């Protein structure tokens, strides 16, 4: 029997656009979007930020050094974080699960800036009992440590958890730990997955 639901954030609760992030940060820093993407992704800067190895202040200094410009921290955060749109279709499902007494836990690879941006824009994360994030745990999916942190937050056995994520490799990693999990494609399909488990929302 399922007691706790684990949800990814990006492309499940909210949609996002990395291209927009690179474009907006590049404009602020006076460079090209492709160069900014290479810096963030190929050089591992975004991964360090999402693992908590870089703080907002440290990322701010790095981008100032790289661009040779003085950057306003709030403008930098906005350029890097104003990339999300709410997945409206999933909100009623979350409300139904919450009303039915299920525990909800976020399990997300995300930075402090992105999490707080989403919290300021929408109340979707207010429905969750606990937020398990890569920047707080120091580990990203599919590493075992972040799943173990989510299971502690779930307060039940792995088989009593249901997890959904848009990335198949992350779903497989969860299954490897005994968590019941399915790839998220859209909310109607997620409802079908729940119905197959006797949960009709």
C-alpha positions as a Markdown table, in Angstrom:
| # | Residue | x | y | z |
|---|---|---|---|---|
| 1 | Unk | 0.0 | 0.0 | 0.0 |
| 2 | Unk | 1.3 | 3.4 | -0.9 |
| 3 | Unk | 1.7 | 5.9 | 1.9 |
| 4 | Unk | 4.0 | 8.6 | 0.4 |
| 5 | Unk | 4.3 | 10.2 | -3.0 |
| 6 | Unk | 7.6 | 11.5 | -4.2 |
| 7 | Unk | 7.5 | 14.1 | -7.0 |
| 8 | Unk | 10.3 | 15.5 | -9.1 |
| 9 | Unk | 9.9 | 19.3 | -9.7 |
| 10 | Unk | 11.3 | 20.1 | -13.2 |
| 11 | Unk | 9.0 | 19.1 | -16.0 |
| 12 | Unk | 6.6 | 17.5 | -13.5 |
| 13 | Unk | 5.4 | 20.3 | -11.2 |
| 14 | Unk | 6.8 | 23.1 | -13.3 |
| 15 | Unk | 8.1 | 23.2 | -16.8 |
| 16 | Unk | 11.5 | 25.0 | -17.5 |
| 17 | Unk | 13.7 | 26.1 | -20.4 |
| 18 | Unk | 17.5 | 25.9 | -20.0 |
| 19 | Unk | 17.9 | 27.7 | -23.3 |
| 20 | Unk | 16.1 | 30.7 | -21.9 |
| 21 | Unk | 18.3 | 30.6 | -18.8 |
| 22 | Unk | 21.5 | 30.6 | -20.9 |
| 23 | Unk | 20.1 | 33.4 | -23.2 |
| 24 | Unk | 19.1 | 35.6 | -20.3 |
| 25 | Unk | 22.4 | 35.1 | -18.3 |
| 26 | Unk | 24.4 | 35.6 | -21.5 |
| 27 | Unk | 22.7 | 38.9 | -22.2 |
| 28 | Unk | 23.3 | 40.1 | -18.6 |
| 29 | Unk | 27.0 | 39.0 | -18.8 |
| 30 | Unk | 27.6 | 40.4 | -22.3 |
| 31 | Unk | 28.4 | 37.1 | -24.0 |
| 32 | Unk | 26.7 | 34.5 | -26.3 |
| 33 | Unk | 24.1 | 32.0 | -25.2 |
| 34 | Unk | 26.2 | 29.1 | -26.5 |
| 35 | Unk | 29.2 | 30.2 | -24.5 |
| 36 | Unk | 27.1 | 30.6 | -21.4 |
| 37 | Unk | 25.7 | 27.1 | -21.9 |
| 38 | Unk | 29.1 | 25.6 | -22.3 |
| 39 | Unk | 30.3 | 27.4 | -19.1 |
| 40 | Unk | 27.3 | 26.3 | -17.1 |
| 41 | Unk | 27.0 | 22.7 | -18.3 |
| 42 | Unk | 30.2 | 21.6 | -19.9 |
| 43 | Unk | 32.4 | 23.1 | -17.2 |
| 44 | Unk | 30.1 | 21.8 | -14.5 |
| 45 | Unk | 29.2 | 25.2 | -12.9 |
| 46 | Unk | 25.5 | 24.5 | -12.8 |
| 47 | Unk | 26.1 | 21.0 | -11.4 |
| 48 | Unk | 28.2 | 22.5 | -8.6 |
| 49 | Unk | 25.5 | 25.0 | -7.9 |
| 50 | Unk | 22.8 | 22.3 | -7.8 |
| 51 | Unk | 24.9 | 20.2 | -5.4 |
| 52 | Unk | 25.4 | 23.1 | -3.0 |
| 53 | Unk | 29.1 | 23.3 | -3.7 |
| 54 | Unk | 28.6 | 26.9 | -4.9 |
| 55 | Unk | 26.6 | 29.4 | -3.1 |
| 56 | Unk | 24.6 | 32.2 | -4.8 |
| 57 | Unk | 27.4 | 34.6 | -3.7 |
| 58 | Unk | 30.1 | 32.4 | -5.1 |
| 59 | Unk | 28.3 | 32.0 | -8.4 |
| 60 | Unk | 27.8 | 35.7 | -8.5 |
| 61 | Unk | 31.6 | 36.3 | -8.1 |
| 62 | Unk | 32.4 | 33.7 | -10.7 |
| 63 | Unk | 30.1 | 35.3 | -13.3 |
| 64 | Unk | 31.5 | 38.7 | -12.5 |
| 65 | Unk | 35.0 | 37.5 | -13.0 |
| 66 | Unk | 34.2 | 35.7 | -16.2 |
| 67 | Unk | 32.2 | 38.6 | -17.7 |
| 68 | Unk | 34.4 | 41.4 | -16.5 |
| 69 | Unk | 31.3 | 43.2 | -15.4 |
| 70 | Unk | 29.7 | 44.3 | -12.1 |
| 71 | Unk | 26.5 | 42.3 | -11.8 |
| 72 | Unk | 23.6 | 42.9 | -9.4 |
| 73 | Unk | 22.8 | 39.7 | -7.5 |
| 74 | Unk | 19.0 | 40.0 | -7.7 |
| 75 | Unk | 19.2 | 40.6 | -11.5 |
| 76 | Unk | 21.5 | 37.6 | -11.8 |
| 77 | Unk | 19.1 | 35.4 | -9.9 |
| 78 | Unk | 16.2 | 36.6 | -11.9 |
| 79 | Unk | 18.0 | 36.0 | -15.2 |
| 80 | Unk | 18.9 | 32.4 | -14.2 |
| 81 | Unk | 15.6 | 31.6 | -12.5 |
| 82 | Unk | 12.8 | 33.2 | -14.6 |
| 83 | Unk | 12.6 | 30.1 | -16.7 |
| 84 | Unk | 9.6 | 28.2 | -15.2 |
| 85 | Unk | 5.9 | 27.8 | -15.9 |
| 86 | Unk | 3.5 | 26.0 | -13.6 |
| 87 | Unk | 2.2 | 22.7 | -14.8 |
| 88 | Unk | -1.4 | 23.6 | -13.9 |
| 89 | Unk | -2.7 | 20.1 | -14.7 |
| 90 | Unk | -0.9 | 18.5 | -11.7 |
| 91 | Unk | -2.2 | 20.9 | -9.0 |
| 92 | Unk | -5.6 | 19.3 | -8.6 |
| 93 | Unk | -4.0 | 15.9 | -8.4 |
| 94 | Unk | -1.7 | 17.1 | -5.6 |
| 95 | Unk | -4.7 | 18.6 | -3.8 |
| 96 | Unk | -6.6 | 15.3 | -4.0 |
| 97 | Unk | -3.7 | 13.2 | -2.7 |
| 98 | Unk | -3.2 | 15.7 | 0.1 |
| 99 | Unk | -6.9 | 15.6 | 1.0 |
| 100 | Unk | -6.8 | 11.8 | 1.0 |
| 101 | Unk | -4.1 | 11.9 | 3.7 |
| 102 | Unk | -1.1 | 10.9 | 1.7 |
| 103 | Unk | 2.4 | 12.3 | 2.5 |
| 104 | Unk | 4.0 | 14.3 | -0.3 |
| 105 | Unk | 7.8 | 14.7 | -0.6 |
| 106 | Unk | 9.6 | 16.7 | -3.3 |
| 107 | Unk | 12.7 | 14.9 | -4.7 |
| 108 | Unk | 14.5 | 17.3 | -7.0 |
| 109 | Unk | 17.8 | 18.2 | -8.6 |
| 110 | Unk | 17.7 | 21.9 | -8.1 |
| 111 | Unk | 19.5 | 25.0 | -6.8 |
| 112 | Unk | 18.5 | 27.2 | -3.9 |
| 113 | Unk | 17.8 | 30.0 | -6.4 |
| 114 | Unk | 15.4 | 27.9 | -8.5 |
| 115 | Unk | 13.6 | 26.4 | -5.6 |
| 116 | Unk | 13.0 | 29.8 | -4.0 |
| 117 | Unk | 12.0 | 31.3 | -7.3 |
| 118 | Unk | 9.3 | 28.7 | -7.7 |
| 119 | Unk | 8.1 | 29.2 | -4.1 |
| 120 | Unk | 7.8 | 32.9 | -4.7 |
| 121 | Unk | 5.8 | 32.5 | -8.0 |
| 122 | Unk | 3.4 | 29.7 | -7.0 |
| 123 | Unk | 2.1 | 27.9 | -3.9 |
| 124 | Unk | 2.5 | 24.4 | -5.5 |
| 125 | Unk | 5.4 | 23.5 | -3.1 |
| 126 | Unk | 3.3 | 24.5 | -0.1 |
| 127 | Unk | 1.4 | 21.2 | -0.5 |
| 128 | Unk | 4.5 | 19.2 | 0.3 |
| 129 | Unk | 5.4 | 17.8 | 3.7 |
| 130 | Unk | 9.2 | 17.9 | 3.0 |
| 131 | Unk | 11.4 | 19.2 | 0.3 |
| 132 | Unk | 14.4 | 17.0 | -0.5 |
| 133 | Unk | 16.8 | 18.8 | -2.9 |
| 134 | Unk | 20.2 | 18.2 | -4.3 |
| 135 | Unk | 21.6 | 21.5 | -3.1 |
| 136 | Unk | 20.6 | 20.6 | 0.5 |
| 137 | Unk | 21.7 | 17.0 | 0.4 |
| 138 | Unk | 24.9 | 17.5 | -1.6 |
| 139 | Unk | 23.9 | 14.8 | -4.0 |
| 140 | Unk | 22.0 | 14.7 | -7.3 |
| 141 | Unk | 19.9 | 12.0 | -8.9 |
| 142 | Unk | 20.6 | 9.2 | -9.8 |
| 143 | Unk | 23.1 | 9.0 | -6.8 |
| 144 | Unk | 21.8 | 6.8 | -4.0 |
| 145 | Unk | 22.3 | 9.4 | -1.3 |
| 146 | Unk | 19.5 | 11.7 | -2.4 |
| 147 | Unk | 17.0 | 8.8 | -2.7 |
| 148 | Unk | 18.0 | 7.7 | 0.8 |
| 149 | Unk | 17.3 | 11.3 | 2.0 |
| 150 | Unk | 13.9 | 11.1 | 0.3 |
| 151 | Unk | 13.1 | 7.8 | 2.0 |
| 152 | Unk | 13.9 | 9.2 | 5.4 |
| 153 | Unk | 11.5 | 12.1 | 4.6 |
| 154 | Unk | 8.9 | 9.6 | 3.3 |
| 155 | Unk | 8.7 | 7.9 | 6.7 |
| 156 | Unk | 7.8 | 4.6 | 5.2 |
| 157 | Unk | 9.3 | 1.6 | 3.5 |
| 158 | Unk | 10.5 | 2.0 | -0.1 |
| 159 | Unk | 7.7 | -0.2 | -1.4 |
| 160 | Unk | 5.2 | 2.1 | 0.2 |
| 161 | Unk | 6.4 | 5.0 | -1.8 |
| 162 | Unk | 5.4 | 6.0 | -5.4 |
| 163 | Unk | 7.8 | 8.3 | -7.3 |
| 164 | Unk | 7.4 | 10.0 | -10.6 |
| 165 | Unk | 10.1 | 11.8 | -12.7 |
| 166 | Unk | 10.4 | 12.8 | -16.3 |
| 167 | Unk | 13.8 | 11.3 | -16.7 |
| 168 | Unk | 13.8 | 7.5 | -17.1 |
| 169 | Unk | 17.3 | 6.9 | -15.6 |
| 170 | Unk | 16.1 | 8.6 | -12.3 |
| 171 | Unk | 13.0 | 6.4 | -12.2 |
| 172 | Unk | 15.2 | 3.3 | -12.8 |
| 173 | Unk | 17.5 | 4.3 | -9.9 |
| 174 | Unk | 14.5 | 4.6 | -7.6 |
| 175 | Unk | 13.2 | 1.2 | -8.6 |
| 176 | Unk | 16.6 | -0.2 | -7.9 |
| 177 | Unk | 16.1 | 0.9 | -4.2 |
| 178 | Unk | 12.6 | -0.8 | -4.1 |
| 179 | Unk | 10.6 | 2.3 | -4.8 |
| 180 | Unk | 7.5 | 2.0 | -7.0 |
| 181 | Unk | 8.1 | 4.5 | -9.7 |
| 182 | Unk | 6.9 | 5.6 | -13.2 |
| 183 | Unk | 8.1 | 8.0 | -15.8 |
| 184 | Unk | 6.1 | 11.2 | -15.9 |
| 185 | Unk | 4.9 | 12.2 | -19.4 |
| 186 | Unk | 1.6 | 14.0 | -18.6 |
| 187 | Unk | -0.9 | 14.2 | -15.8 |
| 188 | Unk | -3.6 | 12.0 | -17.4 |
| 189 | Unk | -1.1 | 9.2 | -17.8 |
| 190 | Unk | 0.0 | 9.7 | -14.2 |
| 191 | Unk | -3.6 | 9.3 | -13.1 |
| 192 | Unk | -3.7 | 6.0 | -15.0 |
| 193 | Unk | -0.6 | 4.8 | -13.2 |
| 194 | Unk | -2.3 | 5.6 | -9.9 |
| 195 | Unk | -5.6 | 3.9 | -10.9 |
| 196 | Unk | -3.6 | 0.8 | -11.8 |
| 197 | Unk | -2.5 | 0.8 | -8.1 |
| 198 | Unk | -6.0 | 1.2 | -6.8 |
| 199 | Unk | -5.7 | 5.0 | -6.3 |
| 200 | Unk | -8.5 | 6.9 | -8.1 |
| 201 | Unk | -8.1 | 10.6 | -7.8 |
